[in-house]
Amino acid sequence: LAHRARDVARRRDSRRRDSDASDASEDEDGMTDDDSDASSDDASDESDWEEVEADAEEDLDEMAADEEDAKETTTKAVAKAKAVAKAAKGMVDDLAELNMDAYDDEEEDERAAAGRLFGSGRMTHYDGNEDDPYMTIKDSDDDEDEMPDDMTMAETDLVILAARTDEDVSHLEVWVYEEAGVTGNAETNLYVHHDVLLPAFPLSVAWMNCAPKSGTNEVNCAAIGTMYPGIEIWDLDCVDAVEPVTTLGGYSDEAIKAASKKGKKGGKKESKALKGGSHQDAVMGLSWNREFRNVLASASADTTVKIWDIATETASQTLNHHKGKVQACEWNPAEPTVLLTGSYDKTAQVVDVRAPDNASLTWKVGADVESAIWHVGSPTQFLVSNEDGLVMCFDTRMGSKSDCVFKLQAHDKATTGLSMASGAPNLLTTCSTDKSIKLWDLNDGKPSLLCQHSPQVGAIFACGFSPSVPYLIAAAGSKGTVAVWDILSEAAVKQTHGKTLEQYYRVSK
């Protein structure tokens, strides 16, 4: 604007000088051409001045507006700065109260500090909550008694071992049975405590409390026979175990690795090599010797029976007295060197493992053997069940091939399991694929049916009395579950054997 104003002023001054120079030559009666030009220039200059003044006023208005904005921005900035300064001053005051500069140098007595917080400073110290008179709720000697872990078993719990296969996956399940009134529960509880993954379809299981390699330490183990030739021994006290403690027989580790490598290369797989002394086929029956705790007997589909030394993990003997698959084996409770075996060659045999050449006594049973047990009340007698549903009792004192003491058509289908109660030696239970359990009275050698029960577990493959609570029977079937039957709930049992069985009650009923 100033530049434009100076241009207008210079043009006016130039025209005045030109006007003064031309006054001498003017005529008296009129204006010259220069006068008309000057008049035109004056009009143009006036227009320029007006434009300059208008622009100047517009610039002044803009400057005034900018000044107002600047004042407002400055006011806000000042207010914000004051707020930040106030907050900073508050933080400084708070930090000053903490005296952080002297934090490391402060050596105040802990009891005095506690006194300022909790009382007058005269604080009383007790060695334990038991000595404090103000502690009305004392500590428990055993926190686990008050708040038991879900995985902790009580001494009164009854344990059942059951092997199960579901969609080609096999497990050994550890079931727990809590009897009503014993564990503080109003009702009985039956549940799976934990399980163990098995390599193949399970066929047999035997509990034992002998540890491999030591043979003397009391442990809680289970021997498992499967469709594989090896016998796995698992530590049941180890809930999260991923592999067995050891395997008796079976495939050698080197053979398994070699077969795995050949399989990856796509070549033809060769049969795996077995450990020395191993069975050649599936292990169908197992029996642990309670007298000689390091001894385990196994019956196999390879027609042999092996005697294992658990401490050394080796087979000490191999018995070849059967001509077919051996389904069952059991040590005599009174004579721990005498072994009962039953086979698909339709015979039951008794052998003393101390005898030379393992000479045996043989009895024909008419069909494939399903189960074989010793008579609890008469250790010289044994019972055998077969696939035709028959149960036969033989007396070893009568010699080989002697007639049976009694014969019982227990079921219409295969009698898959037999068990006798240690607390009531004349009670026999049988189970069958007909989905029923039956209880028999063997008084005077003449079996009579007391009662029967359908536990809703499907076709029943195994049953057994509890060794410590003989009025309870466990059964497992094709539905993949376990059931427990309290036989004292049956009037016939209570009437005939009530006094004998009730002495095993763990609570008053």
C-alpha positions in Angstrom: 0.0 0.0 0.0 2.8 2.4 0.8 4.5 1.6 -2.5 1.3 2.4 -4.4 0.8 5.6 -2.4 4.3 6.8 -3.3 3.6 6.1 -7.0 0.4 8.2 -6.9 2.3 11.1 -5.2 5.1 11.0 -7.7 2.7 11.2 -10.6 0.9 14.2 -9.0 4.2 16.1 -8.4 5.3 15.4 -12.0 2.0 16.7 -13.3 2.2 19.9 -11.2 5.7 20.7 -12.6 4.5 20.1 -16.1 1.5 22.4 -15.4 3.6 25.2 -14.1 5.8 25.1 -17.2 2.9 25.3 -19.6 1.2 28.4 -17.9 3.3 30.8 -19.9 2.0 29.7 -23.2 -1.7 29.5 -22.3 -4.3 31.7 -24.2 -6.5 34.0 -22.1 -9.8 32.6 -23.4 -9.5 28.8 -22.8 -7.6 25.6 -21.7 -5.0 23.9 -23.7 -4.8 20.2 -24.5 -2.5 19.7 -21.6 -5.1 21.0 -19.2 -7.6 18.4 -20.4 -4.9 15.7 -20.0 -4.1 16.9 -16.5 -7.7 16.8 -15.5 -7.9 13.2 -16.7 -4.8 12.3 -14.8 -6.2 13.9 -11.6 -9.3 11.8 -11.9 -7.2 8.7 -12.3 -5.1 9.6 -9.3 -8.3 10.1 -7.2 -9.4 6.6 -8.2 -6.0 5.2 -7.2 -6.2 6.9 -3.8 -9.6 5.6 -3.1 -8.4 2.0 -4.0 -5.3 2.5 -1.8 -7.5 3.7 1.1 -9.9 0.7 0.6 -7.1 -1.8 0.6 -5.6 -0.1 3.7 -8.9 -0.3 5.6 -9.2 -4.0 4.6 -5.7 -4.8 5.8 -6.3 -3.0 9.0 -9.5 -5.1 9.6 -7.5 -8.3 8.9 -4.8 -7.2 11.3 -7.3 -6.4 14.0 -8.9 -9.9 13.5 -5.5 -11.5 13.7 -4.7 -9.6 16.8 -7.9 -10.8 18.5 -7.1 -14.5 17.5 -3.6 -14.1 18.9 -4.9 -12.6 22.1 -7.4 -15.6 22.5 -4.6 -18.2 21.7 -2.3 -16.5 24.1 -4.9 -16.5 26.8 -5.6 -20.2 26.4 -1.9 -21.0 26.4 -1.4 -19.0 29.6 -4.3 -20.8 31.3 -2.9 -24.3 30.3 0.5 -23.4 31.5 -0.9 -22.3 34.8 -2.8 -25.6 35.2 0.4 -27.6 34.4 2.4 -25.6 36.8 -0.2 -26.1 39.5 -0.2 -29.9 38.9 3.6 -30.0 38.9 3.7 -28.0 42.1 1.3 -30.6 43.7 3.6 -33.5 42.6 6.6 -31.8 44.0 4.8 -31.3 47.3 3.8 -34.9 47.4 7.3 -36.1 46.6 8.6 -33.7 49.2 6.4 -35.4 51.8 7.9 -38.8 50.9 11.4 -37.5 51.3 12.7 -39.7 48.6 16.2 -38.0 48.6 16.8 -39.5 52.1 15.2 -42.9 51.3 18.4 -44.9 51.3 19.7 -43.1 54.4 16.6 -43.7 56.5 17.3 -46.3 59.3 14.0 -46.3 61.2 13.3 -49.2 63.5 10.7 -51.6 62.0 8.7 -51.9 65.2 8.4 -48.2 65.6 7.1 -47.9 62.0 4.7 -50.7 62.6 3.6 -48.9 65.8 2.7 -45.8 63.9 0.7 -47.8 61.5 -1.1 -50.2 63.8 -1.0 -48.8 67.3 0.8 -46.9 69.9 4.2 -48.3 69.1 4.3 -50.8 72.0 3.7 -53.8 69.7 3.5 -57.3 71.2 5.2 -60.1 69.2 4.1 -63.8 69.3 6.1 -66.7 67.9 2.9 -68.3 66.4 -0.8 -67.9 66.0 -1.3 -70.5 68.7 0.2 -68.1 71.3 -1.7 -65.1 70.2 -4.8 -64.6 72.5 -6.5 -62.5 69.8 -6.4 -65.3 67.2 -9.6 -67.2 67.9 -9.4 -69.4 64.8 -6.2 -71.5 65.1 -4.2 -73.0 62.3 -4.9 -76.6 61.3 -2.2 -79.1 61.8 -2.8 -80.4 58.3 -4.3 -78.0 55.8 -5.0 -81.0 53.4 -7.4 -82.4 56.0 -9.5 -79.2 55.8 -9.1 -78.5 52.1 -8.3 -81.8 50.4 -7.1 -81.8 46.8 -9.4 -83.2 44.2 -6.8 -85.8 43.4 -6.1 -86.8 47.0 -7.5 -90.2 47.9 -8.9 -90.9 51.4 -7.9 -94.0 53.3 -11.5 -95.2 53.1 -11.7 -94.9 49.3 -11.9 -98.2 47.4 -9.9 -98.4 44.1 -11.0 -100.4 41.0 -8.8 -101.0 38.0 -10.6 -101.3 34.7 -9.1 -101.4 31.2 -11.2 -99.8 28.4 -11.0 -99.3 24.6 -12.9 -96.5 22.9 -12.5 -95.9 19.2 -9.1 -97.6 18.9 -7.8 -95.7 21.9 -7.1 -97.8 25.0 -6.7 -96.8 28.6 -6.2 -98.2 32.0 -8.6 -96.4 34.3 -8.3 -96.0 38.1 -11.8 -95.7 39.5 -12.6 -94.6 43.0 -15.6 -95.7 45.0 -16.8 -93.6 47.9 -19.3 -95.4 50.1 -22.1 -93.4 51.5 -21.6 -92.5 55.2 -17.9 -93.4 55.2 -16.4 -90.4 53.5 -18.9 -87.9 54.7 -21.0 -88.0 51.6 -24.8 -88.6 51.8 -24.6 -90.7 48.6 -22.1 -93.1 47.1 -19.7 -91.8 44.5 -18.0 -93.7 41.7 -15.7 -91.8 39.3 -12.5 -92.1 37.3 -9.6 -90.7 39.3 -7.1 -90.8 36.4 -6.2 -93.0 33.5 -3.1 -94.3 31.6 -2.8 -94.5 27.8 -2.1 -98.0 26.6 -0.4 -99.0 23.3 -2.9 -101.7 22.3 -6.2 -103.4 23.1 -6.1 -104.4 26.8 -6.7 -108.1 27.7 -5.6 -108.5 31.3 -4.6 -106.5 34.4 -3.1 -107.4 37.7 -2.4 -105.2 40.7 0.9 -105.6 42.6 3.0 -103.7 45.2 6.4 -104.8 44.0 8.6 -102.3 42.1 10.7 -103.4 39.1 14.5 -103.6 39.6 14.2 -103.5 43.4 11.5 -106.1 44.1 11.1 -105.1 47.7 9.9 -101.6 47.9 6.1 -101.4 48.5 4.6 -99.5 45.7 1.2 -99.3 43.9 1.7 -100.8 40.5 -0.4 -102.5 37.8 0.8 -105.0 35.2 -1.1 -104.8 31.9 -1.4 -107.4 29.2 -2.4 -106.3 25.7 -2.5 -107.6 22.1 1.2 -106.8 22.1 3.6 -109.4 23.5 5.0 -107.1 26.1 3.7 -106.7 29.7 3.7 -103.0 30.8 4.1 -102.1 34.5 2.7 -98.7 35.5 3.1 -96.8 38.7 -0.5 -96.0 39.7 0.7 -93.3 42.2 2.1 -91.2 39.3 -1.0 -89.5 37.9 0.7 -87.8 34.9 2.9 -90.7 33.9 3.5 -90.9 30.1 5.3 -94.2 30.0 5.5 -97.4 32.0 8.0 -98.0 34.7 9.2 -101.0 32.6 8.1 -103.5 30.1 8.6 -107.2 30.5 9.4 -108.7 27.2 7.9 -107.1 24.1 9.7 -105.5 21.2 13.3 -104.3 21.7 14.0 -100.6 21.4 16.5 -101.2 18.6 13.9 -103.1 16.6 11.3 -100.4 17.1 13.8 -97.7 15.9 14.9 -99.8 12.9 11.3 -100.5 11.9 10.4 -96.8 12.2 13.3 -95.9 9.8 12.3 -98.5 7.2 8.8 -97.3 7.4 9.8 -93.7 6.6 11.8 -94.8 3.6 8.7 -96.6 2.2 10.3 -100.0 2.0 8.7 -103.2 3.1 8.4 -103.4 6.8 10.0 -106.4 8.6 8.7 -108.0 11.7 10.1 -106.4 14.8 12.6 -108.3 16.9 11.5 -109.3 20.4 13.4 -109.0 23.6 14.9 -112.2 24.9 12.5 -114.4 26.9 9.4 -112.4 25.6 6.1 -113.8 24.7 5.5 -114.2 20.9 1.8 -113.1 21.0 -0.8 -111.3 23.0 -0.8 -111.6 26.8 -4.3 -112.8 27.9 -3.9 -113.4 31.6 -1.8 -112.2 34.6 -1.5 -113.2 38.2 0.8 -111.6 40.9 2.2 -113.9 43.6 1.3 -112.3 47.0 3.7 -114.6 48.9 6.7 -114.2 46.6 6.2 -110.6 45.7 8.7 -110.4 42.9 7.0 -113.1 40.9 4.4 -112.6 38.2 2.8 -115.2 36.0 1.5 -114.5 32.5 -0.6 -116.5 30.1 -0.3 -115.9 26.3 -1.9 -116.6 23.0 1.4 -118.2 22.0 0.3 -121.2 24.1 2.9 -120.6 26.8 2.9 -119.5 30.4 5.8 -117.5 31.7 7.1 -116.9 35.2 8.7 -113.4 35.6 11.1 -112.1 38.1 10.0 -108.5 38.5 13.2 -107.4 40.3 15.4 -108.5 37.4 12.8 -108.0 34.7 13.5 -111.4 33.2 11.5 -114.6 32.5 12.8 -117.2 34.9 10.6 -120.0 33.5 8.5 -120.8 30.4 5.7 -123.5 30.7 4.6 -125.3 27.6 2.0 -127.6 29.0 -1.0 -126.3 26.9 -1.7 -126.8 23.2 -3.9 -123.8 22.7 -4.1 -120.1 23.6 -3.9 -119.7 27.4 -6.7 -117.5 28.7 -6.3 -117.6 32.5 -3.8 -118.2 35.3 -3.9 -117.8 39.1 -1.5 -118.6 42.0 -2.9 -120.8 44.8 -3.4 -118.7 47.9 -2.2 -121.5 50.3 0.5 -123.0 48.1 2.3 -120.1 46.4 4.3 -122.3 44.0 1.2 -124.0 42.6 -0.3 -122.3 39.5 -3.8 -122.9 37.9 -4.1 -122.3 34.1 -7.0 -122.5 31.6 -6.7 -122.7 27.9 -8.5 -122.7 24.5 -7.5 -126.3 24.3 -10.5 -126.9 26.5 -8.5 -128.0 29.5 -7.6 -126.6 33.0 -4.2 -127.6 34.4 -2.4 -127.3 37.7 1.4 -127.2 37.8 3.9 -126.8 40.6 6.7 -124.6 39.2 9.2 -126.4 41.4 8.5 -129.8 39.8 11.0 -131.1 37.3 9.9 -130.6 33.7 6.8 -128.7 35.1 4.6 -131.8 35.2 1.0 -130.9 35.4 -2.5 -132.3 36.3 -5.1 -131.9 33.6 -8.9 -131.7 33.5 -11.2 -131.4 30.5 -13.8 -128.6 30.7 -15.7 -129.2 27.4 -15.2 -125.7 25.8 -12.8 -122.8 25.7 -11.9 -121.6 29.2 -13.1 -118.1 30.1 -12.0 -117.8 33.7 -10.3 -119.9 36.4 -10.0 -119.3 40.1 -9.1 -121.1 43.3 -11.8 -121.9 45.9 -11.3 -119.4 48.8 -12.8 -121.7 51.4 -11.1 -124.9 50.1 -7.6 -124.2 48.5 -7.4 -127.7 47.1 -10.4 -127.0 44.8 -10.6 -124.7 41.8 -13.5 -123.4 39.6 -13.5 -123.0 35.8 -16.0 -121.3 33.6 -16.3 -121.8 29.8 -17.8 -120.1 26.8 -20.9 -122.3 27.0 -21.9 -120.7 30.3 -20.9 -123.7 32.5 -19.1 -123.5 35.8 -17.2 -126.6 37.1 -15.5 -127.3 40.3 -12.6 -129.8 40.6 -10.6 -131.2 43.5 -6.9 -131.6 42.9 -6.7 -134.3 45.6 -8.8 -136.5 43.3 -6.1 -136.5 40.7 -5.9 -135.7 37.0 -9.0 -136.3 34.9 -11.2 -136.9 37.9 -14.9 -136.0 37.8 -15.9 -132.5 38.8 -17.2 -131.8 42.3 -20.2 -130.0 40.8 -21.3 -128.6 37.5 -23.4 -125.5 37.2 -25.1 -124.0 34.2 -24.6 -120.4 35.5 -25.6 -118.5 32.3 -27.0 -119.1 28.8 -24.1 -117.3 27.3 -20.4 -117.3 28.0 -19.6 -117.0 31.7 -16.8 -114.5 31.4 -15.9 -114.0 35.1 -15.7 -115.7 38.5 -15.0 -114.3 41.9 -15.2 -115.5 45.5 -15.4 -113.4 48.7 -12.6 -113.6 51.2 -15.0 -112.6 54.0 -17.7 -115.0 53.0 -15.9 -118.1 51.5 -19.1 -119.8 50.4 -20.2 -117.0 48.1 -19.5 -117.2 44.4 -20.3 -114.5 41.9 -20.5 -115.1 38.1 -20.9 -112.6 35.2 -21.8 -113.1 31.6 -22.2 -111.5 28.2 -25.9 -111.9 28.9 -25.5 -108.6 30.9 -26.2 -110.1 34.3 -24.3 -110.9 37.5 -25.4 -113.8 39.7 -24.6 -114.6 43.3 -24.4 -118.3 44.3 -24.3 -120.0 47.7 -21.9 -123.0 47.7 -22.8 -124.5 51.1 -22.4 -128.3 51.2 -21.0 -128.3 47.7 -24.4 -127.8 46.2 -24.6 -124.3 44.6 -27.9 -122.5 44.8 -28.8 -119.1 43.3 -29.3 -116.4 45.9 -30.0 -113.4 43.6 -29.0 -111.8 40.4 -28.5 -108.2 39.2 -28.3 -106.3 35.9 -25.9 -103.4 36.4 -26.6 -101.7 33.1 -23.0 -101.9 31.8 -23.7 -103.9 28.7 -22.3 -107.4 28.1 -20.2 -108.0 31.3 -16.6 -109.1 30.8 -15.3 -109.1 34.3 -16.5 -109.0 37.9 -14.9 -109.2 41.4 -15.5 -108.9 45.1 -13.8 -106.2 47.0 -11.0 -107.9 49.0 -11.5 -105.6 52.0 -15.3 -105.0 51.8 -16.8 -108.4 50.7 -20.3 -107.2 50.4 -19.4 -105.0 47.4 -19.0 -106.4 43.9 -17.6 -104.4 40.9 -18.4 -105.2 37.3 -17.4 -103.8 33.9 -19.0 -104.3 30.5 -19.2 -103.4 26.9 -20.6 -99.9 27.5 -17.2 -98.9 28.8 -18.2 -98.2 32.3 -18.0 -99.7 35.8 -20.8 -100.5 38.3 -20.7 -101.5 42.0 -23.3 -103.8 43.6 -24.0 -103.8 47.3 -25.2 -107.4 47.8 -26.5 -106.6 51.3 -29.3 -104.6 49.7 -30.7 -108.0 48.6 -33.0 -109.6 51.2 -31.8 -113.1 50.4 -28.2 -112.3 51.1 -29.0 -110.4 54.3 -31.0 -113.3 55.5 -28.4 -116.0 54.9 -25.0 -114.2 55.1 -26.0 -110.9 56.8 -24.2 -111.6 60.1 -21.0 -112.6 58.3 -20.9 -109.7 56.0 -22.1 -107.0 58.4 -18.9 -107.3 60.4 -17.2 -105.6 57.5 -19.4 -102.5 57.7 -17.2 -99.4 58.0 -20.1 -97.3 59.4 -23.1 -98.2 61.5 -26.1 -98.8 59.4 
